[in-house]
Amino acid sequence: MRSVPVSCAKWPSSASARLCARRWNWCSIPRGRSEMSGAVARYAYLNARVSGMADRLLPAAEVEALIEGSTPEQAAHALIPDLADLGQEAQVDPAFLESALLLALLQEFSVLVRGTHGNARDLLIYWIRRFELANLKALLRGKVAGRSAAAIRAELVRLGPFATLPADRLLATEDLAELLRQLETTAYGSIVHQARLAFEEQPELFILDATLDQRYFTGLARQLRGFDGKDRQLLNRLVGSYIDHVNLVWLLRYRYAYNLPPAQAFYLLAPAGHRIAAREWLALADLGSMAELIGALPRTLAQLLEGAETISEVQRRLQRETQSVAESVLRDGGFSVARALAYLLLRELQMQQLLAVLKGRQLGLDSALIRFAAGFGGQGRGGETRV
């Protein structure tokens, strides 16, 4: 009778080989094959849905061609074929189009999340909450500025059935203190609590906004702890790289655009990532210029950003790398929740590119600037001051 391999994933190594072979026919499957079969069972529905939706993504060259070769309406329908008629280009409201595209993305999310449970479901829901976090910050900004409830409501992204914030109750609050107390009773309570404490120490809207972002991405990194094996490996690569990119743009802005001291800039970063550890972020924050900081990055990032002279150029290059990583995970990720996350990220990036095209045309910008704003091409002319 065959003995049980030490690498068995379904039965302790001390178990009787005879008992194991008689009662658990699959327990002699090596751990790698066992994990693979488990992933197939866990993500069969999700994988099929993602594979079907992936056909909706346009090749990068085709997206870039939309800048000159089509109207924004044609571009929108290329991404979302069943999108309602948008009317003439000059009359298209970017806010309306943004809302329509976002709702389409959320509909796809609702289909994908249906095939998940446990940690995978929690991760996807946490990821999609980024959009409602924008509404939370709009509420806070409006309350600080003393704007009317109607004016604040007009700035909120319309999330339809996916909204969880009690907007009417929050808009009816009398002041910022009451709004923060109400927000601490929502799904964003832990994030808001930390932001409120930071705001009480330094009552500036920037601190409130930056702390909300920092706490959100800290929570996103924490979500990955519930995964192991291939799921963890792919998510570390996709989400970890994304957090690295977000942190890097934040650090450049905080240090060289807002002139924050190194310690404060470091404190406002998410304490996790893929290629850069917390102690390395602290050392980077101490550097005196953007060129020094780029030169001190891990080799692959330093090469990617070599020669970049503005923060917007850094952001554009990082976005292209984010897109490349997501495409790789979507293509080669197999049965993993990371493929669903990669798809959602790629759809969002393409929708942002479409909006950049529309806004650029309505402002009368030339094709080179629109291409830069949409994430293609090299450095745009004018605009941001070099740092």
FENZI-V966705 format. One record per helix or strand of 3 or more residues. SS is the DSSP state (helix for helix, strand for strand). FROM is the first residue (numbers start at 1). LEN is the number of residues. Records with the same first field share a line. If there is no record, write none. Layout:
BEGIN
SS=FROM-LEN / FROM-LEN
END
This chain:
BEGIN
helix=17-7 / 25-4 / 31-24 / 60-10 / 72-8 / 89-3 / 94-20 / 118-11 / 130-15 / 149-7 / 160-3 / 167-5 / 176-8 / 189-13 / 205-22 / 229-29 / 262-6 / 278-8 / 290-6 / 299-7 / 311-22 / 337-26 / 367-7
END
